[in-house]
Amino acid sequence: MTIGLSGLTRMLLKPLPLAAYAIPDATLRSHGRLALAYGVSLAWTIPVAVYIGHHPRASRVLTPVIEVSASIPATALLPLILGFAIAVTPSLGAESELAAFLIALFAMQWYLLFNVIAGVRAIPGDLEEASRAFGLRGLAYWRRLILPAIVPSVLTGSITAWGAGWNALIVSEYIRFRGDVYTVPGIGAMMDIATFDVP
């Protein structure tokens, strides 16, 4: 154990390689990309989850479709998403940014959606009846009943979504496709370059 600690100490006392100074900036860029994907995921999953949770007929139709879509890993969609990004955006940087964002979005959104649906379905019926009795509608209904009731589900879904988003983002920031390299500045790109492009 002392040999391992002394070796670790010697390694940490050596001067850092130049690439190490770019790690904080790369991490912030990846984090920003992930935060944007998380915001978009929240924006569409909460209203859709509330709709599905309150409408059994819609739930019977949409739930199987959503479950099949969610069963496909985001990284398996990488060639399709990159092809879409190449077709939509003309410049190499924008293609890479769009692809990285979409991969993170696809990785995060299902965790949020399923957790929020569960949270909506767990709202006690007497609370729903009380809200109708007091005439809560529109924004007041969301502010007084829905949002407070789904907070635990949103937090649980957010934790798993961020983990899945990081995994997908690490893969999507540096992609070799048809002989070209599509990369965006980020910690995933740095790790990929350090792993595969160093002789």
PyMOL commands that set and color helices and strands:
alter all, ss='L'
color gray80, all
select helices_A, chain A and resi 2-13+18-54+56-70+74-88+92-121+125-133+138-172+187-196
alter helices_A, ss='H'
color red, helices_A
select strands_A, chain A and resi 174-177+180-183
alter strands_A, ss='S'
color yellow, strands_A
deselect
rebuild
show_as cartoon
